[in-house]
Amino acid sequence: MSDRLAVRKTYKLYVNGAFPRSESGRTYEVTDARGAFLANAAWASRKDARDAVVAARGAFGKWSRATAYNRGQVLYRVAEVMEGRHAQFCEEVAAGEGVSSGRARAVVDAAIDRWVWYAGWTDKLAAVLGSANPVAGPFFDFSLPEPTGVVAVLAPQRSSLLGLVSVLAPVLAGGNTAVVVTSHRRPLPAVTLGEVLATSDVPGGVVNLLTGDAGEIGPWLAEHDDVDAIDLTGAPADRALELERLAAGSIKRVVRPPAEEPDWTADPGTSRMTPFLETKTVWHPKGV
């Protein structure tokens, strides 16, 4: 038996590349699947959500203007740092989701592989989704995908890492910035992912992670005029319709919540990238 006192952790938010406490000063206890204490987490407020949107908007210009190849390299670096924290992610997934150590390793492996997969898509989106259009007249006509802007993401509540990666990485691959509300009961893998992002090459503000209650924070993001799109995957079932109505007030793009949490191990295809991409068509005269 050790005589050392336990170091009780109180995790903070991840906003604009830093780790601030919640403006409200609120925290809540995070427990494992059996109810044992794991840590304290910040409970994000409306002001925290607004700060996260400001940070995401400020980072959007630089991130969206980066070359697709550069974005891919930056995202691949995140996967490298995640691999270095493999054991920690496994412990947090096993404790939070109540799965065996072997199952947790498989989940973490799949999450890292999923991140690498989306990193590889960054410089292929234009080729797959863009086109050179046939037109009548002496013109070139091209259609190219462009990022939508600031995307709010209500992360899955059950799949604390693989589900989180599966909704966040496609937003970033397309050149968007993100404000993410993590799983409420299982936030620790998201907190660790924030530490990974802070020590990789992702510019501050590109990803902002808010721990707390999606049912409380979601409406503030859905009605925020500077949020361009919202993914309601992790929205409470009894609040989903309300969130869609609030999002309609500023004509946001909306990914509606599924009837039940998806199988995150399935091949995602491009279905999670395309909702947050817009098509820009350019006409250019041909030379004589």
C-alpha positions in Angstrom: 0.0 0.0 0.0 1.3 3.5 -0.9 1.2 6.3 1.6 0.7 8.8 -1.2 -2.5 10.8 -1.4 -4.4 10.4 -4.6 -4.1 13.3 -7.0 -7.7 14.2 -7.8 -7.9 15.7 -11.3 -10.1 18.5 -12.3 -10.0 18.8 -16.1 -10.6 22.0 -17.9 -12.1 23.0 -21.3 -10.1 23.2 -24.5 -10.7 26.5 -26.2 -8.5 28.4 -28.6 -5.5 26.2 -27.9 -5.6 26.8 -24.2 -7.2 25.0 -21.2 -9.5 27.6 -19.4 -11.8 26.8 -16.5 -15.4 27.2 -17.1 -16.5 30.8 -16.8 -19.3 29.6 -14.5 -16.9 27.9 -12.2 -19.0 24.7 -12.4 -17.6 21.2 -12.4 -19.1 17.7 -12.2 -17.9 14.3 -11.1 -17.0 11.8 -13.8 -17.4 8.2 -12.7 -16.5 4.9 -14.3 -19.1 2.4 -15.5 -19.5 1.0 -11.9 -19.9 4.4 -10.4 -16.4 4.9 -9.0 -14.9 8.4 -9.1 -12.5 9.1 -11.9 -12.0 12.9 -12.1 -13.8 16.2 -12.1 -14.6 17.9 -15.4 -15.6 21.5 -16.2 -19.2 22.1 -16.9 -19.3 24.6 -19.8 -21.6 27.6 -19.7 -23.2 29.8 -22.4 -20.2 32.2 -22.2 -17.8 29.3 -22.7 -19.8 28.2 -25.8 -19.7 31.8 -27.2 -15.9 32.0 -26.5 -15.4 28.7 -28.4 -17.4 30.0 -31.4 -15.3 33.2 -31.5 -12.1 31.1 -31.4 -13.3 28.8 -34.1 -14.3 31.7 -36.3 -10.9 33.3 -35.8 -9.1 30.1 -36.8 -11.2 29.4 -39.8 -9.4 31.7 -42.2 -6.0 30.2 -41.7 -7.2 26.6 -41.5 -9.4 26.8 -44.6 -6.7 28.6 -46.7 -4.1 26.0 -45.8 -3.4 23.6 -48.7 -5.2 20.3 -48.6 -1.9 18.5 -48.4 -0.8 20.6 -45.4 -4.1 19.9 -43.6 -3.6 16.2 -44.2 -0.1 16.4 -42.7 -1.3 18.2 -39.6 -4.1 15.7 -39.1 -1.7 12.8 -39.5 0.5 14.3 -36.8 -2.5 14.2 -34.5 -2.7 10.4 -35.1 1.0 10.1 -34.3 0.5 11.8 -30.9 -2.6 9.7 -30.3 -0.6 6.6 -30.9 1.9 7.7 -28.2 -1.0 8.0 -25.7 -2.5 4.7 -26.7 -2.3 3.2 -23.2 -4.0 6.2 -21.6 -6.8 6.2 -24.2 -7.3 2.4 -23.5 -7.6 3.0 -19.7 -10.1 5.8 -20.2 -12.3 3.9 -22.8 -12.3 0.8 -20.6 -13.3 2.7 -17.5 -15.9 5.0 -19.1 -17.5 2.5 -21.4 -17.2 -0.5 -19.1 -15.5 -2.7 -21.7 -12.7 -5.2 -21.4 -9.1 -4.1 -21.9 -9.0 -6.1 -25.1 -12.1 -4.4 -26.4 -10.7 -1.0 -25.4 -7.5 -1.6 -27.3 -9.6 -2.5 -30.4 -11.6 0.7 -30.0 -8.5 2.9 -29.7 -6.8 1.2 -32.6 -10.0 1.8 -34.7 -10.1 5.5 -33.6 -6.5 6.2 -34.6 -7.0 4.3 -37.9 -10.1 6.4 -38.5 -8.2 9.6 -37.9 -5.5 8.6 -40.4 -8.2 7.6 -42.9 -9.7 11.1 -42.8 -6.3 12.7 -42.9 -5.7 10.9 -46.2 -9.0 12.4 -47.7 -8.0 16.0 -47.4 -6.2 16.3 -50.8 -8.6 13.9 -52.5 -11.9 15.6 -51.9 -11.5 18.0 -54.8 -10.8 15.2 -57.2 -13.8 13.1 -56.0 -16.4 15.8 -55.4 -15.2 18.5 -57.9 -15.7 18.5 -61.7 -14.8 20.2 -64.9 -18.2 21.0 -66.4 -19.0 20.9 -70.2 -20.4 24.3 -71.2 -21.4 26.0 -74.5 -19.0 28.8 -75.3 -15.3 29.6 -74.9 -15.1 29.0 -71.2 -13.7 26.7 -68.6 -16.2 25.8 -65.9 -15.1 24.2 -62.7 -17.0 23.1 -59.6 -14.9 22.7 -56.4 -15.8 21.8 -52.8 -15.2 24.5 -50.1 -15.6 24.3 -46.3 -18.8 25.6 -44.8 -17.2 27.4 -41.9 -17.7 26.9 -38.1 -19.4 23.6 -37.3 -20.9 22.7 -33.9 -20.7 19.0 -33.1 -22.7 17.3 -30.4 -20.6 14.2 -30.0 -22.0 10.7 -29.5 -22.8 10.0 -25.8 -21.9 6.3 -25.8 -18.9 5.9 -28.0 -16.5 8.3 -26.2 -13.5 8.1 -28.5 -14.3 6.2 -31.8 -17.6 8.0 -32.1 -16.0 11.3 -31.3 -13.2 10.9 -33.9 -15.8 9.7 -36.4 -17.7 13.0 -36.2 -14.8 15.4 -35.6 -12.2 14.3 -38.1 -14.4 14.7 -41.2 -15.3 18.2 -40.2 -11.6 19.1 -40.0 -10.6 17.2 -43.2 -12.9 19.5 -45.3 -11.3 22.7 -43.9 -13.9 23.6 -41.3 -13.3 24.5 -37.7 -15.2 22.9 -34.8 -16.9 23.5 -31.5 -17.5 20.1 -29.9 -19.7 19.2 -27.0 -18.3 15.9 -25.6 -20.0 12.9 -24.1 -21.4 14.0 -20.8 -20.8 10.8 -18.8 -17.7 9.7 -20.6 -15.7 12.9 -21.4 -12.1 11.7 -20.4 -11.1 10.4 -23.9 -12.1 13.8 -25.3 -10.2 15.6 -22.7 -7.1 13.6 -23.6 -7.7 14.3 -27.2 -7.6 18.0 -26.4 -4.2 17.5 -24.8 -3.1 15.7 -28.0 -4.4 18.5 -30.2 -2.6 21.1 -28.0 0.8 19.3 -28.4 0.4 18.6 -32.2 0.4 21.0 -35.1 -3.3 21.9 -35.1 -3.6 25.7 -34.8 -5.4 27.0 -31.7 -9.1 27.5 -32.3 -9.5 24.9 -35.0 -10.9 22.5 -32.5 -12.6 23.6 -29.3 -13.9 21.0 -26.8 -16.6 21.7 -24.2 -17.4 19.2 -21.5 -20.9 19.5 -20.0 -24.4 18.7 -21.0 -25.4 18.6 -24.7 -29.0 19.3 -23.7 -27.9 22.6 -22.1 -25.2 23.7 -24.5 -26.8 22.5 -27.7 -29.5 25.1 -27.9 -27.0 27.9 -27.5 -24.9 26.6 -30.4 -28.0 25.8 -32.5 -29.2 29.4 -32.3 -25.8 31.1 -32.6 -25.7 33.2 -35.7 -21.9 32.7 -36.3 -22.2 28.9 -36.4 -22.7 27.7 -40.0 -23.6 24.1 -39.4 -24.4 21.7 -36.6 -24.1 17.9 -36.2 -26.8 16.7 -33.8 -25.6 13.1 -33.5 -25.2 13.3 -29.7 -28.3 15.4 -29.1 -30.8 14.2 -26.5 -33.7 12.5 -28.2 -36.2 14.7 -26.5 -34.4 17.9 -27.6 -33.5 17.1 -31.2 -36.5 18.7 -32.9 -36.1 21.8 -30.8 -32.5 22.0 -31.9 -33.4 21.7 -35.5 -35.9 24.5 -35.2 -33.4 26.7 -33.5 -30.8 26.0 -36.2 -33.3 26.9 -38.9 -33.4 30.4 -37.5 -30.0 31.2 -39.0 -30.3 28.7 -41.9 -27.7 26.3 -40.7 -26.8 23.1 -42.3 -28.0 20.3 -40.0 -27.0 16.7 -39.7 -30.0 15.1 -38.0 -29.5 12.7 -35.1 -29.9 9.0 -35.9 -32.7 7.0 -34.3 -30.0 5.0 -32.4 -26.2 5.4 -32.1 -24.6 4.1 -35.3 -22.1 1.3 -35.5 -19.0 3.4 -35.5 -16.8 0.5 -36.8 -18.6 0.5 -40.2 -17.0 2.1 -43.2 -18.1 5.8 -43.1 -17.5 6.6 -46.8 -17.8 10.3 -47.5 -21.1 10.8 -45.8 -19.8 12.7 -42.9 -17.6 15.1 -44.9 -20.1 16.2 -47.6 -22.7 17.8 -45.4 -20.1 20.4 -44.4 -18.8 21.2 -47.9 -20.3 23.7 -50.3 -19.8 23.7 -54.1 -18.2 26.7 -55.7 -18.5 27.0 -59.5 -16.0 29.2 -61.4 -16.2 30.3 -65.0 -13.0 31.4 -66.8 -12.6 32.5 -70.4 -10.4 30.4 -72.7 -7.5 32.1 -74.3 -7.4 32.6 -78.1 
